[in-house]
Every structure is written in structure tokens, then in C-alpha cells.
Amino acid sequence: MDTIFSDRISNVPRSFIREILKVTSDRSIISFAGGLPNRDLFPAAEIEKATEKVFRDFGRDVFQYSNSEGLSGLREAISRRYHEKGLEIKPEDILITNGSQQGLDLLGKIFINEGDDIIIEEPGYLGAIQAFSIFRPHFHQITLNEDGIDIAKLKSVMASCKPRLMYSVPNFQNPSGISYSEANRYDVAAVLKGTSTLLVEDDPYGDLRFSGDACSSFKTLLPENTILLGSFSKTVVPGFRLGWIVAPPPVMDRLIIAKQASDLHTGSFTQAIVYQYLQDNDINEHIASIRAAYGRQLQAMLDSIGRYFPEGVFHTHPRGGMFVWVTLPPELSSRELLDLAIKDKVIFVPGDQFFVDKEVNNTMRLNFSCTNEETTRTGIERLGKAINRLMKEKSLASLPSN
């Protein structure tokens, strides 16, 4: 049976996260696995009112086919949001997509040939690894340090080849929660300036900052080389699958062709609803409520880690976003830990899913956005007990037998 499938699909990894979420059908399990927004913060009542207005004002026309670029009013609203952040992005430079995940697919289609060199972060976003793997590139994973990507390694890769793309999540990266410092961003821009490498700046979490000041976008530091990806999934609702790409005209022309070949256009009904929602509500006020809630949930997780995790376990200290990255002692396996944790009714994503060509077995990603403070404390306590139990098992196994 395998012989009927294309070569390009053979080595594409299955999404472990989508698979493990099946376990959460058991309501007694506390999940730190998925990158899920908190359902209690969805603006359900406001979306319902926006939907009623769309029906009243557009009638049957909202169900018709639409243009490939996206609803003009929605693109103008996104443009205004960028203007508030100091970025002059024109509506015609914006393409509406089925989530930013489709943006990755479209970029792969128009830029990546088999064997092409591309740069991604280490650890890297699983969705990008999966999307780009379809096109069978040669991945160069570059380590993330506490202040951003390893500049020495970036220079080395750039000196050894001519990467088509560098994919980055500079704000509260998935899976690590790390953000590039201002200095690190300037260094990245200096390395890429004057090259043909395009930097894809994926920014689904930038609005979810709990502390510290925002840093410069690569669109400011490296305007000729930067393509932006954005999404409403983390700030409005994920189920509508609405994202966008910001690209210059020559790239946009090719993206539209690829978009037309993929799905003609993103659903006009959901675009109209989100546009109406943005017209009638203060999105900044809504985002502020998300920040406040997630900030409390993150603090509950960090405090609980400090209380329940044993010595020798390290973690990142995000200032926003949705994830904490945990590194266990080298002799422990997060896969083995997951087996124990499931028995204790708590799950997470083992870190090996976020590496391309390297076996890193002692890391894991924890999501803090989907559980309230009380549930988080309970879940981290369970996970801490599982870690202690695994450490004890490993310690006993290493003792010499009589």
C-alpha cells in the first residue's frame, strides 16, 4: 500500500500534539499539552452579536464565493492594528489565510525546492517543521539561548550555504517561551542584511505580553527581507482559522496564485464576523483581559514548579505567550515521564517533537494558557510527583546488583 503515496509525504512527522489531545477526552486528565487558548476568555457574546449583524447587513451575499486576497475591511483593520504598533503595513500587502499554518504551507510552495537550505530555531515550532517537511528541505536548526538565537551559529550557517528562508518566532517562542532581545534582533538583521535569505517572522503571541517592553519587529530592522505572519487564533477565536501573511508585491503575487490553487479563498462568512466584531468592540481591551488572566496562570505554574519540581530541573521564564520549556536531568526521558504522568492524570508534550535531526529526550513543553490557577497547581503537583518517582526509579536502577 505504501507504494501509492508520494515521496514528499513519506517523512513528514505526524503531529504528536494532535494525537495526544485525544487523551483529553478523559475529563479527569489535566492537560498542559495543547497550545490552546482558554475557552473561558473567548468573546462568545460579542461574536454572537457580530454574527447577527452580518446576517442582517449582508444577507445571503455573505455565503457567496469571494476574492482570494480576503475581505477588504478586515485587511484594513489589520493594517490599522499594525499602524498602532508603529508598522506601516498597507492593506494590499495583507493576504488572509486559513490560520497562519496555511501561511507556512503557501510560503513553502512558492519558495522551497527539494534540498533547499532553510533555517529554523532549536527547539522549533512543530507546525513549521511539519509544514516545511512536505517540501523536503535541508533544515538547519540553530539553538535558542535565553536572549534569542545563537548568532555565532547563524553566521556559520550563512557562511556555508544560501538559505531560502529563516523561520522565527521572536516573541514568546513556541515551544520555549523565549523572546529575542532587542540586541539579538539587531544582530540577526545585521547577519541577513544584503543576503537573499527571507526572514519569516511568525508572531501569534506578540500581543500576549505580561511584563517588559515590546522589542522591534524584523519588519522595521530588515524591511526588504521580512515576511510577517499573524493570527486571530490567540486573541479572538482559534476555531475560525483566520490568519494572514504580510509580504511585498512580488511575493504577494505568487502567494495569491498558490492560495487560489489551494482553496480559492478563506471563508468569507467568518471573515465578515471577525471584521464586524472588530468594528463593534475594543480589541485592545479584550487582549488586556487575556493578558491579565494568562499572567496569573503563568505565575501559578512558575510558583508551583518552584514548589513541587525537584532540584536539577530547569525551566524558562517567559514574559508572555503560552508556554514554559522544562529541561530534566540528562538521565531522565520525558517519554518515560509521560507514561507515568498519564497514570497520574496529567499530560504534556515531550520535547523531542521540536527537534529535527537531534535526539533530545530530557525536555518537555508545558502550556499554561488553558488551565486556571487552581488546576495548574494541582497538575504541576502531580507532575512533580511523577518526576520524583522517575528519578527514584533511575537511581535504583543504577545501583550495583549484589
Secondary structure, 3 states (H helix, E strand, C coil): CHHHCCHHHCCCCCCHHHHHHHHHHCCCCEECCCCCCCHHHCCHHHHHHHHHHHHHHHHHHHHCCCCCCCCHHHHHHHHHHHHHCCCCCCHHHEEEEEHHHHHHHHHHHHHCCCCCEEEEEECCCHHHHHHHHCCCCEEEEEEEECCEECHHHHHHHHHHCCCCEEEECCCCCCCCCCCCCHHHHHHHHHHHCCCCCEEEEECCCCCCECCCCCCCCHHHHCCCCEEEEEECCCCCCCCCCEEEEECCHHHHHHHHHHHHHHHCCCCHHHHHHHHHHHHHCCHHHHHHHHHHHHHHHHHHHHHHHHHHCCCCCEECCCCECCEEEEECCCCCCHHHHHHHHHHCCEECEEHHHHCCCCCCCCEEEEECCCCCHHHHHHHHHHHHHHHHHHHHHHHHHHCCCC
